[in-house]
Amino acid sequence: MKQINLLGTETQLKKLSKLGDPLVKINELIDWEIFREPIKSAIRKNMSKGGRPPFDEILMFKITMLQQWYGLSDMAVEYHINDSLSYMRFLGLEVGDKVPDGNTIWDFKEALKENGVDRKLFDLFNEKLEAQGIITHKGSIVDASFVTVPKRHTTKKDDERLKAGEELEDLPTKCSQRLEKGEIKNTKSVIVQIDTDARWTKKRDESFFGFKNHVKCDSDSKIITDFSVTDASVHDSQEFAGLIDEKDYEVKADKKFREEILTKYPHVKLHICAKAFRSIPLTDEDKEKNKAIAHIRARIEHIFGYMTRFMGGITSRVHGLERVKRDVTAKNLAYNLKRYVCIMG
């Protein structure tokens, strides 16, 4: 038999560090302890139920960040923690230590959502970035990206009923027919799997189904400073004006937001691309101005591009607007953590 290397784990970790394990730098630069007290207040109720002692708050929170950085489900992240020495080191675990299972991870995220702590964690980290001068508020950019979810296979009539806030009609009828044929065991389990909060919308002749992540970012640092989550049918103009606040002095936005923003915040300096009309073409000065604005506005696209390419995409595996908000909040915070490490590293 091959001799067992008693120092094999330590040797492998040294190799991972030499190869550039990104989680090592994240642990070095992020002060995870700032999140402990808010999280503890959210899950304290669960601790009074008795039974096995709960897992460490920061351990659980770091697991949710791993999920967002690598696009992992609750069950998948449990598997990868057990499988990966890099993940274990990041979480402060050793080989053989007990790892939270998928249900425990789900319960933890639900506790954060139900107590509104997930958004508090996002705001808390941004307060630290403001104190360090990383978020400057010298300029803000607003834009939105689609959050895709599994498509809902309902009839057009049922889609219209959902928009009107009415109950489904065609789907329960079809389920009853399938129940009589023995194709399904009950109708409730089928209907529960339908996301009734997601909506269809169209952009440039392309249809999208799901939700929207409306984002405001700091133009200097590309840190997300504020956001809101809606179904995909909500127009950007209905949300962006609400993302502007008294800290904003310059905003790069679309023309359709001008009146609403200036009415609420007259001190804001808006940078808006000029548009040509049939009888009024753009001047050379307008073109140069548009080019300068577009160059800065493109910085917010880098955020969505990074999430898409390196963070498993802007998608959600859950049903319902509230749980999608939960996941998008975690995604935006996970991006900000990565962006902070990039700036500081």
Secondary structure as UniProt FT lines:
FT   TURN            6..7
FT   HELIX           8..18
FT   TURN            19..20
FT   HELIX           22..29
FT   HELIX           32..35
FT   HELIX           36..47
FT   TURN            48..49
FT   HELIX           57..70
FT   HELIX           74..83
FT   HELIX           85..91
FT   TURN            95..96
FT   HELIX           102..114
FT   TURN            115..116
FT   HELIX           117..131
FT   TURN            132..133
FT   STRAND          140..148
FT   HELIX           156..163
FT   TURN            164..165
FT   HELIX           170..181
FT   HELIX           187..192
FT   STRAND          199..203
FT   TURN            204..205
FT   STRAND          206..218
FT   TURN            219..221
FT   STRAND          224..231
FT   TURN            232..233
FT   HELIX           237..243
FT   TURN            246..247
FT   STRAND          250..252
FT   HELIX           255..257
FT   HELIX           258..264
FT   TURN            266..267
FT   STRAND          269..271
FT   HELIX           284..310
FT   HELIX           321..344
//
